[in-house]
Amino acid sequence: MVSQGKFLKNGGQRAASLWNAFKWTLGLSETKRTDGPTFENRFHPWESSPSLALRNRAATIKAFAKCPVTGDSIEFTCPNCGIPTHHSEQAWESDDKHHSEICEKLALSNVFEHDIRSGREFAEFQMPSPQEEDVMINFANWDTFLYTRNFHSMDTEFELAHSTKILTYPITVGSVLHQGSPYTMRNGRLSLEGLKSLAALRYSLFPTEKSPRAGSNTEIGEGLSLQPIRLFILGARSEAQLPFEAWSQLLYLFDGIPFHIHFIGPETLYDRQRKQYIYAPDAVTERISSQLTVSYYTDYFHVIHESQAFTPYDPYYDVFFLFHPGLGAPEAMDRWEKSVPILLESKCAVFSTGFHETDIKRDWDWLHTNFEDEMDVLMTPGQNIFQSTKWEIDDLHPDKPYQANQQIFGFRGKRYPAIFRGGLFSGVQT
């Protein structure tokens, strides 16, 4: 029987949640804000920026980037976005693509970069606690997710940009694996093989007492621990430097399931004092909590694999994510030619993201050119619902602004169905 005090308390919580929903919808904040970030108070040309770091970036653009119109060095700063973009005012005036497609994105990147250096209080970086049992998480888009996870109300584009730049990594993973995922066969993003792979992972992520599988998370008795989900992040860079509080948000999507995150690549460990990446001959492992363990491997995946550090792989517990891997990039494809066959052989699900459509198409085409007969498509290339909303600038190519994890697709080593012939099974899954 529920006591009257508990009933009133729960009723008050639900009323507060309803009021929060109205405030979220209407864009109302907890307190009246008069000094919040705006385009007007955050816009500065990078050459005359109050930030030394941004003035240095403007100098880098002028020293190394090329004008998209003339191919010469960049000497002119666009007055509308504040970024050095062209060789001359004449080249800038003639660049219709810049005015129609690029300038607005560069301007947003400009003000976002000044805001993050403004010294204001960043309430958007406050991470919520574990999910309430009676509140369902909605993965339809960033707004519904942040609200149903009880994040700080994102009243401006600035707050949303900064928070999603961090959260895009753990929530991209969570949105793919979760049983409430927005990627389905119905909307054409998920293939039948993709559904099979995710069903295996969800069997372990959402354990029930039905149909127990030997050694699985469904056979949990008192005093026994769950087998962790192994999340392999290959070619890890900035995602390996995120605060553990950000990656803990992934845990809150899966009640009580432990994760072991393996960051793999030469840029996983960074010494902030010496401002350089560190090489460690052995894995560096930190146990963050009873549900989260993080390991860092400072070599390439195919090298670590040769030591048998990760075998055997299990499609029920292991999943791979490649954030902006550059599979088809000339400077990286030789390494991926050694690692991708191992991924295919594991038969585990692999998901890869890209900065934009051109980036993801290059990687997709490279995979099909080299491994089409050896892989199954799990998720077709397309927009990642949980991409970063913050526009970024490549100082060597300022005419190509991008967003982290804007696109995503999935694949897996091909499986062959068993065929019954002459009293024997042939063509058994490999």
Disulfide bonds with the S-S distance in Angstrom:
none
